[in-house]
Structure formats: C-alpha cells, structure tokens
Amino acid sequence: KMVDPTLAEMGKNLNEAMKMLEDNQRKVEEENEKYARKDIPGPLQGSGQDMVSILQLVQNLMHGEDEEETSQAYRLQNVGEQGHMALLGHSLAAYISVLDRERLRKLTTRILSDTTLWLCRLFRYENGSAYYHEDDREGLLKICRLVIHTRYEDYTIEGFNVLYTKQPVIYISSAARTGLGQALCNQLGLPLSCMCRVPCNTMFGSQHQMDVALLDRVIKDDVESGKMPLLLVANAGTPGAGHTDKLGRLKELCEQYNMWLHVEGVNLATLALGYVSSSVLAATKCDSMTLTLGSWLGLPAVPAVTLYRHEDPSLSLAAGLTSSQPVEKLRALPLWLSLQYLGHDGIVERIKHASQLSQRLLENLKNLDFIKTSVEDELSSPVVVFKFFQEYSNRDQTSHAAQASTIQHPIISNERHVYDAFNQWVGEQLAQLVPASGVDVVELEDEGTCVRFSPLMTSAVLGTEIQDVDQLVDCLKMKIPVLTSTLQLREEFEQEVRRTVGLLYIEDLSWPGLGVVRYNYHGDGKDGDKQEKELEKINTELLKKLNELESDLTFSLGPEFGGQKNCVYIGMVTEDLDVAELVETIAATGREIEENSRVRINMS
C-alpha cells in the first residue's frame, strides 16, 4: 500500500535534517566567521532563508565552542533510529493536527488507547488510565488536583473556602527530590504548611526509606487536629541512592486513613522484567505512578506518563488528567511510534541490559578494598552508590577495609570534609576517563559525597556496555592506591611544613590532594600592599619552578573558586613520595626566589 506522499516527504526531510545536525565536521573557517556573532540575538531578516541555512545555524549553536564537544557528540550519536521515531512523532503531531475534526478524534483516541494499554501491560498496572506530560512533576500535580476534587465534594463551587475549614496535608519523604514539595504547593496555591516532610529511618532499615511508624503517628496527629490527610508521595528509587520505600506497608497505611498513594522513581522500570523484587512489585497496587520512559529507553523528547486508577471521569477532566481537546491527546504520539518500533522484547531488553550493568558493577565493587557501597539489596540494585573510605584504625596498608560492606558509620567532621573532597575527585576522574559509564557525583545526607552509577537513567542514551563497566572498575582500581597514599601522607606533610622555617601550612579540607602550602615572605614591614605583591610574585614563581621539576606531582593554584590566594596546591601522590624531601625542595626553591628578588631590588 502506498504511503501518503506528504508523510513520505516529512520522513525524508527529517532524516536529512538529522544527518546534517549530527554531522560534527566543522565547516571551513569562512563559515565560522560568518556565524562569529551567533550568540548575539539580531533582527529577523527581511527575506526568508532556506532550510539548509537555518539548519546550519542550529548546528553551529548546538556544537559551539564547547570544551565538552566530545561528550555532546557522544550523546548525539546514540540517538539512533528509535530516537528518530520519537522526533518524527513531533512532526507528525503537527501534521495530524490539521485533519478534519472527526478524523482527528478517531485517530487520537486510537493512539491514546493503544499507548495506555501497552504501558499498563508492560508495567503490570491493571485497569489504569494514563496522563502524558512534558514536565515529570506535572502528573503528580494533576493527581493532587484529582484527590482534592475527590475528597472535597464542594471544591468545584466553594474553592479555597473548603480547604480553609479542613486543611489538606500532602506527605513526602525527606529523601524526595529537592523542591518537589514547594513546587506542588506553589502550583496548587496551597501554603507550605500543607506539605509534611516525613523523616527517613535512623535506627533500623535503610536511611533512605521513610520511617513508617513515625509517619503513622504524624498522620494520627494531623487527623486529631482537624486536618485532612490527602496524599502520600513514595519512592521506588530515591533520587539520591535509589532505595525503595516499604510500599506494601505504606499502601496499608493509606487505606487505613483513606489517602492516595503515588509512587515515582527509577526502580519502577524493573516492573517490565520477568523477575521483579517484591519491594518494587508492591508499586502495582498504588493509586498512581509516574514513568519516565525517555531516559529508561533512550528516547529523546517523549513525554513522561502518569498511570492512575480512578472511577469518575468527570473529576479526571476537572483535574486536567483528561482533555476534550484532540490535539492534547497527540502528546502520546512520539511514544506510540517509539514503543512500536522497539516492540515489547526490545523495551524489556533495554531495561534488562541496564539492570545487568549495575549488577556487574556491584559484584566487582564487593572485591575492592577501601570501597564501600550503599545499596538496598546486594543481589539486585538498579542504582549503585559507592565511595572511597579508609578506617582510621585500618590506615596501614596490610589491613583490609572491606570488612564492613555498607557506608553507615559516624565520621569525625574534619575527616568527613576530606573524604567528601576525595570522593568528589574520584567521581570526576571516573566520569572523565569512562564517559560512556554515565557515573556522576551525588551528595547524600548520611554518607556524604558518593559516586553514583544509575544505568537506567543513562545507559540507553550513552550506549553503555559491559566493557565500559569493566573499564570503570579498572580505573577505580588504579585510583585506590593513590587515594590511600595521599590520605596517609597528608598528616606527615602538615607536620613537615609546620616545622620548616619560611613555609606556612594552609588547612583546606576541601582540597583533594596532599595539601596546601604558602612560602611566607617577610619583608621589612614598611608597606603592606608592597609586601602582598611580593608575596604573590614569589609564590607564583615558586609554582612555576615546582612545575618545571621532573616529577609526577601536580602543583597548581588550587580550585577556581573558593581557594586561598598566593598558595601552592599539591595534588594526589603515590606511596613512594619522600615528604620531607619534597617540603625541603619547596622551602629551598622559595628561599632562592626570595634571595634573587632581593638582589634585583638592591641592584635597582
């Protein structure tokens, strides 16, 4: 059967446009000069421009002079054909929207019902409806409106007056993503007092799970004080560590108090697999859940989906979860195309691949000394969070720090800062050395700075493979001896500097390296400004001379922001470093520079 020539032309044009944008080869120098002022907005030209010129401008704006051009190219090259299907969906939606009303209604109804059916089956969510939205918080926002309409019968007529007499309360975990509670209150027009942050466990269980017993007491207190508990937002994969709340117990609590249970999080992706952990499987019984298929499947510009169960279509319409506008329903089109292109097996395969990647990393990390993991389940954890940690009692290299496999332990505050700096450095190094791994640095309340590997959120876009995980582990193995040596020698370096005349030890706990030193120039004390300039001059010259030495050490001015002035920052070191010799070299070089400086001043 012949394809509509307009559709065929659209597919061809999109293909050509994508080829042009993905072609990273820069045009010749004149072309660059032509767009030299590309970052400065200008007037709209009188005569229209052809598509090639416009796409050329888009390409130049996309690639720019970014230092990170390689990583951007890396991301773009993995868009692949399934990504082109999603992008074609946006073009098709614009084309379809001009059809006559009846045909448009039939087509949008079919697209919507197909996509909803497929997603409900894929993610084991029976008898669900779906709401498609661009902002991944939008679904939860509409669900809140639905629950307000359901629990306050006169809300449609009375508005905020009914809320005033019985204040609604929305409960969210303290491990939820930053700003979620405030965003909901702002959009719903509710005071922040309607938002209750539920603390996580402190004594038993994961420190990233909501404390269920405490939540029960809080709800009881709210009911007794005349408030209306509305909704609980739980996590199947917290934004930081990827842990899952006790969804079964939370569902029982919600039924007891007639509350709505909404679940979000990356671990919901695993509902599509043959084997699902019981903690995540409990999400299928919740009242609504938000799925972010774009990152899980590597699909650009597809909407997030909130699946929900509700009996009254008029209230869903009032809350904005359904729409009578056919064009609104076309939001599902990019997903409709992409899901068909991948097929059920292709979708499951991608999620399974990401789970295998995290499993591979977790197994390898177990065998590494001085690496602690923070995972909920040693056997199956879609998100792997780890950090470098060396016990104070285990500072000698012979002992193994792998005895305790979890991160939970008290740390002296100074030591915490040092470890945060070291782990920040490790995370940045690993991300730089193995960009395809998609690792990033995350700040957790109890554990401090950690490295996170969350392949469900990154692997489909970056094209992460098993060998990338193995490379990540190899790089980490190479970094561990450097980390342990530097940590051990920091104290010795401080003592040596403090007992050396002419050197001043500068304490900077956030510096990932051996330490910070300043050559302390003592002038005749007449002019403070002059002395400051001389100090700067000597330390700049000292840095230059130290970098000329034939050694593996890195000497620098320190971090771009927040560092101390007129100092020499020494980076990571190996165990064979003679600290006393290094400190003496720094002091001798400084003295030599100072003497030469005095000679020059006297001669002038």
Sequence and secondary structure as in RCSB ss.txt:
>XXXX:A:sequence
KMVDPTLAEMGKNLNEAMKMLEDNQRKVEEENEKYARKDIPGPLQGSGQDMVSILQLVQNLMHGEDEEETSQAYR
LQNVGEQGHMALLGHSLAAYISVLDRERLRKLTTRILSDTTLWLCRLFRYENGSAYYHEDDREGLLKICRLVIHT
RYEDYTIEGFNVLYTKQPVIYISSAARTGLGQALCNQLGLPLSCMCRVPCNTMFGSQHQMDVALLDRVIKDDVES
GKMPLLLVANAGTPGAGHTDKLGRLKELCEQYNMWLHVEGVNLATLALGYVSSSVLAATKCDSMTLTLGSWLGLP
AVPAVTLYRHEDPSLSLAAGLTSSQPVEKLRALPLWLSLQYLGHDGIVERIKHASQLSQRLLENLKNLDFIKTSV
EDELSSPVVVFKFFQEYSNRDQTSHAAQASTIQHPIISNERHVYDAFNQWVGEQLAQLVPASGVDVVELEDEGTC
VRFSPLMTSAVLGTEIQDVDQLVDCLKMKIPVLTSTLQLREEFEQEVRRTVGLLYIEDLSWPGLGVVRYNYHGDG
KDGDKQEKELEKINTELLKKLNELESDLTFSLGPEFGGQKNCVYIGMVTEDLDVAELVETIAATGREIEENSRVR
INMS
>XXXX:A:secstr
    HHHHHHHHHHHHHHHHHH      HHHHHHTTTTTS     SS   HHHHHHHHHHHHHTT TTHHHHHHH
HHT HHHHHHHHHHHHHHHHHTTS HHHHHHHHHHHHHHHHHHHHHHTT TT EEEEESSTTHHHHHHHHHHHHH
H TTHHHHTHHHHHHS EEEEEETTS TTHHHHHHHHHT  GGGEEEE B SSSS TTSB HHHHHHHHHHHHHT
T EEEEEEEEBS TTT  B  HHHHHHHHHHTT EEEEESGGGGGGGSSS  HHHHGGGGSSEEEE HHHHHT T
T  EEEEE  S HHHHHHHTSS S HHHHGGGHHHHHHHHHHHHHHHHHHHHHHHHHHHHHHHHHTT TTEEE  
S SS  SSEEEEE   STT STTS TTSS B      HHHHHHHHHHHHHHHHHHHHH GGG  EEEEETTTEEE
EEE HHHHHHHHT  HHHHHHHHHHHHHHHHHHHHHHHHHHHHHHHHHTSTTEEEE  TT  SSEEEEE     S
S HHHHHHHHHHHHHHHHHHHHHSSSS  EE   SSS  SS EEE    TT  HHHHHHHHHHHHHHHHHHHHHH
HHH 
